[in-house]
Amino acid sequence: MRSHLPTFEHSTALAVADALGVGWEPWMQDWPIEVADGERVEEFLAHLETESRPDRRFAIVTLVVASLDTAFSSAPPPKSLLDRVAPLVREYPDLIEYWSCPAAQSDEEMFAITGWIRGL
């Protein structure tokens, strides 16, 4: 059984959604997964690297990981991109726990990004 995707204050999610030009609605249960975009990882990462507010950093890094999962579904992203993301993701053990699917016993129980996340 997977742990739960971290949640955010509505105001944080809305502010990040506005800044990044992604959707947000109060009913979105797993907002980062619902708006993830594997083609915008670099853009989201650039915003993360300049964001100083801890709550927004956490929301953006969660969106980055969800977007990387989408990208991994097609093909592994470039190593240079993963090398930029890795130290930022390591700051959030709960995020790693969620995406690593520690109780999973088959590929069907894992995300596309799980193998990479487990390596962190």
ChimeraX commands (.cxc) that place a marker at each C-alpha (Angstrom):
marker #1 position 0.00,0.00,0.00 radius 0.5
marker #1 position 1.36,3.42,-0.95 radius 0.5
marker #1 position 1.76,6.21,1.52 radius 0.5
marker #1 position -0.19,9.36,0.69 radius 0.5
marker #1 position 1.04,12.07,-1.63 radius 0.5
marker #1 position 1.85,15.12,0.49 radius 0.5
marker #1 position -0.80,17.81,0.45 radius 0.5
marker #1 position -0.50,21.58,0.50 radius 0.5
marker #1 position -2.44,24.51,1.80 radius 0.5
marker #1 position -4.89,25.68,-0.84 radius 0.5
marker #1 position -3.21,29.08,-0.91 radius 0.5
marker #1 position 0.19,27.51,-1.59 radius 0.5
marker #1 position -1.06,25.28,-4.38 radius 0.5
marker #1 position -2.95,28.19,-5.95 radius 0.5
marker #1 position 0.08,30.50,-5.78 radius 0.5
marker #1 position 2.35,27.88,-7.35 radius 0.5
marker #1 position -0.24,27.02,-10.00 radius 0.5
marker #1 position -0.57,30.71,-10.91 radius 0.5
marker #1 position 3.20,31.22,-11.03 radius 0.5
marker #1 position 3.73,28.17,-13.24 radius 0.5
marker #1 position 0.65,28.48,-15.40 radius 0.5
marker #1 position -0.86,25.13,-14.44 radius 0.5
marker #1 position -4.38,24.33,-13.35 radius 0.5
marker #1 position -5.62,24.17,-9.79 radius 0.5
marker #1 position -9.05,23.53,-8.38 radius 0.5
marker #1 position -10.01,22.97,-4.73 radius 0.5
marker #1 position -11.36,19.49,-5.55 radius 0.5
marker #1 position -8.03,18.23,-6.94 radius 0.5
marker #1 position -6.98,15.52,-4.52 radius 0.5
marker #1 position -3.51,14.88,-5.99 radius 0.5
marker #1 position -2.93,18.28,-7.58 radius 0.5
marker #1 position 0.73,17.75,-8.64 radius 0.5
marker #1 position -0.10,14.47,-10.36 radius 0.5
marker #1 position -3.15,15.92,-12.07 radius 0.5
marker #1 position -1.21,18.85,-13.58 radius 0.5
marker #1 position 2.14,17.10,-14.13 radius 0.5
marker #1 position 3.76,17.78,-17.48 radius 0.5
marker #1 position 6.81,15.78,-18.52 radius 0.5
marker #1 position 7.67,18.35,-21.16 radius 0.5
marker #1 position 7.88,21.22,-18.63 radius 0.5
marker #1 position 10.23,19.68,-16.05 radius 0.5
marker #1 position 13.08,22.08,-16.92 radius 0.5
marker #1 position 10.77,25.07,-16.58 radius 0.5
marker #1 position 9.39,23.88,-13.24 radius 0.5
marker #1 position 12.90,23.12,-12.01 radius 0.5
marker #1 position 14.13,26.58,-12.96 radius 0.5
marker #1 position 11.30,28.09,-10.92 radius 0.5
marker #1 position 12.11,25.81,-7.99 radius 0.5
marker #1 position 15.75,26.88,-8.05 radius 0.5
marker #1 position 14.74,30.52,-7.58 radius 0.5
marker #1 position 11.91,30.02,-5.06 radius 0.5
marker #1 position 12.87,30.81,-1.46 radius 0.5
marker #1 position 9.59,30.16,0.40 radius 0.5
marker #1 position 9.72,26.65,1.95 radius 0.5
marker #1 position 6.03,25.86,1.42 radius 0.5
marker #1 position 6.18,26.80,-2.25 radius 0.5
marker #1 position 9.49,24.97,-2.75 radius 0.5
marker #1 position 7.88,21.80,-1.43 radius 0.5
marker #1 position 4.87,22.19,-3.73 radius 0.5
marker #1 position 7.11,22.82,-6.74 radius 0.5
marker #1 position 9.46,19.91,-6.02 radius 0.5
marker #1 position 6.40,17.66,-5.74 radius 0.5
marker #1 position 5.22,18.92,-9.12 radius 0.5
marker #1 position 8.71,18.37,-10.56 radius 0.5
marker #1 position 8.74,14.75,-9.36 radius 0.5
marker #1 position 5.22,14.10,-10.67 radius 0.5
marker #1 position 6.27,15.60,-14.00 radius 0.5
marker #1 position 9.41,13.46,-14.06 radius 0.5
marker #1 position 7.21,10.42,-13.50 radius 0.5
marker #1 position 5.24,11.42,-16.58 radius 0.5
marker #1 position 8.51,11.85,-18.50 radius 0.5
marker #1 position 9.83,8.46,-17.31 radius 0.5
marker #1 position 6.67,6.88,-18.75 radius 0.5
marker #1 position 8.03,7.70,-22.21 radius 0.5
marker #1 position 11.81,7.61,-21.76 radius 0.5
marker #1 position 14.28,8.39,-18.98 radius 0.5
marker #1 position 15.05,12.12,-18.83 radius 0.5
marker #1 position 18.65,13.24,-19.47 radius 0.5
marker #1 position 21.12,12.42,-16.69 radius 0.5
marker #1 position 22.06,16.10,-16.43 radius 0.5
marker #1 position 18.45,16.95,-15.52 radius 0.5
marker #1 position 18.20,14.12,-13.01 radius 0.5
marker #1 position 21.49,15.23,-11.44 radius 0.5
marker #1 position 20.00,18.72,-10.89 radius 0.5
marker #1 position 16.80,17.34,-9.40 radius 0.5
marker #1 position 18.28,14.66,-7.12 radius 0.5
marker #1 position 19.70,16.90,-4.35 radius 0.5
marker #1 position 16.46,18.90,-4.23 radius 0.5
marker #1 position 14.33,15.76,-3.88 radius 0.5
marker #1 position 16.60,14.36,-1.17 radius 0.5
marker #1 position 15.51,17.27,1.06 radius 0.5
marker #1 position 12.04,15.70,1.30 radius 0.5
marker #1 position 12.07,12.16,2.74 radius 0.5
marker #1 position 8.25,11.93,2.71 radius 0.5
marker #1 position 8.25,12.60,-1.02 radius 0.5
marker #1 position 10.87,9.91,-1.59 radius 0.5
marker #1 position 8.86,7.50,0.56 radius 0.5
marker #1 position 5.70,8.06,-1.50 radius 0.5
marker #1 position 7.29,7.69,-4.94 radius 0.5
marker #1 position 9.56,4.78,-3.94 radius 0.5
marker #1 position 6.56,2.54,-3.22 radius 0.5
marker #1 position 8.42,0.58,-0.53 radius 0.5
marker #1 position 5.74,-2.11,-0.19 radius 0.5
marker #1 position 5.45,-2.70,-3.94 radius 0.5
marker #1 position 6.31,-6.18,-5.10 radius 0.5
marker #1 position 5.68,-5.88,-8.82 radius 0.5
marker #1 position 6.12,-3.28,-11.56 radius 0.5
marker #1 position 2.35,-2.82,-11.69 radius 0.5
marker #1 position 2.44,-1.47,-8.13 radius 0.5
marker #1 position 5.11,1.12,-8.90 radius 0.5
marker #1 position 5.35,4.44,-10.67 radius 0.5
marker #1 position 7.50,4.89,-13.75 radius 0.5
marker #1 position 9.90,6.98,-11.62 radius 0.5
marker #1 position 10.14,4.48,-8.73 radius 0.5
marker #1 position 13.42,2.89,-9.81 radius 0.5
marker #1 position 15.17,6.26,-9.98 radius 0.5
marker #1 position 13.65,7.46,-6.71 radius 0.5
marker #1 position 14.78,4.29,-4.93 radius 0.5
marker #1 position 18.32,5.12,-6.00 radius 0.5
marker #1 position 18.21,8.37,-4.04 radius 0.5
marker link #1:1,2 radius 0.2
marker link #1:2,3 radius 0.2
marker link #1:3,4 radius 0.2
marker link #1:4,5 radius 0.2
marker link #1:5,6 radius 0.2
marker link #1:6,7 radius 0.2
marker link #1:7,8 radius 0.2
marker link #1:8,9 radius 0.2
marker link #1:9,10 radius 0.2
marker link #1:10,11 radius 0.2
marker link #1:11,12 radius 0.2
marker link #1:12,13 radius 0.2
marker link #1:13,14 radius 0.2
marker link #1:14,15 radius 0.2
marker link #1:15,16 radius 0.2
marker link #1:16,17 radius 0.2
marker link #1:17,18 radius 0.2
marker link #1:18,19 radius 0.2
marker link #1:19,20 radius 0.2
marker link #1:20,21 radius 0.2
marker link #1:21,22 radius 0.2
marker link #1:22,23 radius 0.2
marker link #1:23,24 radius 0.2
marker link #1:24,25 radius 0.2
marker link #1:25,26 radius 0.2
marker link #1:26,27 radius 0.2
marker link #1:27,28 radius 0.2
marker link #1:28,29 radius 0.2
marker link #1:29,30 radius 0.2
marker link #1:30,31 radius 0.2
marker link #1:31,32 radius 0.2
marker link #1:32,33 radius 0.2
marker link #1:33,34 radius 0.2
marker link #1:34,35 radius 0.2
marker link #1:35,36 radius 0.2
marker link #1:36,37 radius 0.2
marker link #1:37,38 radius 0.2
marker link #1:38,39 radius 0.2
marker link #1:39,40 radius 0.2
marker link #1:40,41 radius 0.2
marker link #1:41,42 radius 0.2
marker link #1:42,43 radius 0.2
marker link #1:43,44 radius 0.2
marker link #1:44,45 radius 0.2
marker link #1:45,46 radius 0.2
marker link #1:46,47 radius 0.2
marker link #1:47,48 radius 0.2
marker link #1:48,49 radius 0.2
marker link #1:49,50 radius 0.2
marker link #1:50,51 radius 0.2
marker link #1:51,52 radius 0.2
marker link #1:52,53 radius 0.2
marker link #1:53,54 radius 0.2
marker link #1:54,55 radius 0.2
marker link #1:55,56 radius 0.2
marker link #1:56,57 radius 0.2
marker link #1:57,58 radius 0.2
marker link #1:58,59 radius 0.2
marker link #1:59,60 radius 0.2
marker link #1:60,61 radius 0.2
marker link #1:61,62 radius 0.2
marker link #1:62,63 radius 0.2
marker link #1:63,64 radius 0.2
marker link #1:64,65 radius 0.2
marker link #1:65,66 radius 0.2
marker link #1:66,67 radius 0.2
marker link #1:67,68 radius 0.2
marker link #1:68,69 radius 0.2
marker link #1:69,70 radius 0.2
marker link #1:70,71 radius 0.2
marker link #1:71,72 radius 0.2
marker link #1:72,73 radius 0.2
marker link #1:73,74 radius 0.2
marker link #1:74,75 radius 0.2
marker link #1:75,76 radius 0.2
marker link #1:76,77 radius 0.2
marker link #1:77,78 radius 0.2
marker link #1:78,79 radius 0.2
marker link #1:79,80 radius 0.2
marker link #1:80,81 radius 0.2
marker link #1:81,82 radius 0.2
marker link #1:82,83 radius 0.2
marker link #1:83,84 radius 0.2
marker link #1:84,85 radius 0.2
marker link #1:85,86 radius 0.2
marker link #1:86,87 radius 0.2
marker link #1:87,88 radius 0.2
marker link #1:88,89 radius 0.2
marker link #1:89,90 radius 0.2
marker link #1:90,91 radius 0.2
marker link #1:91,92 radius 0.2
marker link #1:92,93 radius 0.2
marker link #1:93,94 radius 0.2
marker link #1:94,95 radius 0.2
marker link #1:95,96 radius 0.2
marker link #1:96,97 radius 0.2
marker link #1:97,98 radius 0.2
marker link #1:98,99 radius 0.2
marker link #1:99,100 radius 0.2
marker link #1:100,101 radius 0.2
marker link #1:101,102 radius 0.2
marker link #1:102,103 radius 0.2
marker link #1:103,104 radius 0.2
marker link #1:104,105 radius 0.2
marker link #1:105,106 radius 0.2
marker link #1:106,107 radius 0.2
marker link #1:107,108 radius 0.2
marker link #1:108,109 radius 0.2
marker link #1:109,110 radius 0.2
marker link #1:110,111 radius 0.2
marker link #1:111,112 radius 0.2
marker link #1:112,113 radius 0.2
marker link #1:113,114 radius 0.2
marker link #1:114,115 radius 0.2
marker link #1:115,116 radius 0.2
marker link #1:116,117 radius 0.2
marker link #1:117,118 radius 0.2
marker link #1:118,119 radius 0.2
marker link #1:119,120 radius 0.2
view
